[in-house]
Amino acid sequence: MQLPWSTARHIAKRGLFFGDMLKVLTHPDYARLFAAQVIALTGTGLLTVGLGLLAYDLAADRAGAVLGTALAIKMVAYVGLAPVAGTARHVRCLPAVRSVRRAD
C-alpha cells in the first residue's frame, strides 16, 4: 500500500510518534470499544492458562493430551460459532450491540 505524498512527507518530517497513535482514544466510543477488547483478550488469555492448570490437575501424567483436546475443542467452538454469529447479525436476527457482545 502506498501512502499519499502528504502523509509520507509528514511521517518523514516528524516521524510516527506514540502520542499520535493515542489520539484515537480521545473518541469516547472508540475508547470504550478498545477497553472492552483489551478486557476480552485478557479473559481469553486467563482461560487458556486456567485450562492448562486444570489439565495438569485432572491428569498430571497425561496433561498434554488433555490440554490438547481442550484447546482443540475451544478452537472448533471459535471457528464454528463465529460464522454463525456473523450470519445471524447480517440477516438481522440479532440486534447489532447484542451480537457484537456475544461474538466476543
N, C-alpha and C positions, 0 to 999 in steps of 0.2 A: 504494500500500500504506500503510495507516495503522498507526502504531506503537501498541502498548498504552500506556495512560496512564502507567504507572510508568516505562516506557522513555523516553517523550517527556519526562517530568519530569526524569529522570536526565540526559538529554542537555542539556536547557535549563539545568539547575543546574550541571553540571560541564563540559559541552562534550564533544566526542568527541576524545580525545587520541590521539596516535600510539602511545603506550605501551599503550593499551587494545587497539589492533589487533595489537600484537606478542605479546599474551598467548597467542594461539592457537599460536604457535611453541614454547611450552613443552611441548606434547604431542609426544613423540618421533616417532611415526608421521607426524603431520601435517607436522612439520618436515622429515623426510626426503622426503616427497612434494612439499612446496613446493620444496625444494632441487633435486630431480630435475626438476621442471617448469621452474625457472629455467635449469638447465643445458641442457635440451632446447630452450627458446626461444632461448638464446644460440647453440646449434648451428644452429638454423634460420636465424637472422639471418646467421651467418657463411656458411652455404650460399648464401644469396641474394647476399651480397657476392661470394663466390667465383664464382658463376655469371656475375655482371656482368663480373668481371675476365677470366674465361675467354672470354666472348663477345667482349670487346674484343681479346683476344689472338688468337683464331681469325679474326675478320673485323672488322678495325678500321673499315672503311668501312660495313659492314652490321651493326654490333654491336647496334643497336636491334632489328633483325628477329630476329637470333639469340637475343638475350636474351628478347624477347617470346615466341618459340617455346619456349624452355627453361622459362620461368616458366609458360606455359600448360600444358605437359606436367606440370610439378610440381603445379600446382593440380588438374589432371584426376586425377593419381595420388592426391592427398589426398582429393578428393571421391569418387573411385571406390573407393578401398580402405577408407575409414573405415566405410561401411555394411557392407561385407563382414566386416571385423574385428568390428564391433559385433554383427552377426548371428551370427557364429561364437561369440562369447562368450556370447550369450544362449541358444543351443541347446546350450551346454556342450561344444562341440567342442574348445575350448582351456581350460586351467586359467586361473583368474582373473588371477594375477600375470603369467603369460607374455603373455596377451592385452593387458593394460594396457601392458606394456613394448613390445610390438610395435606397438601402435596409436600410441604416441607416438614 
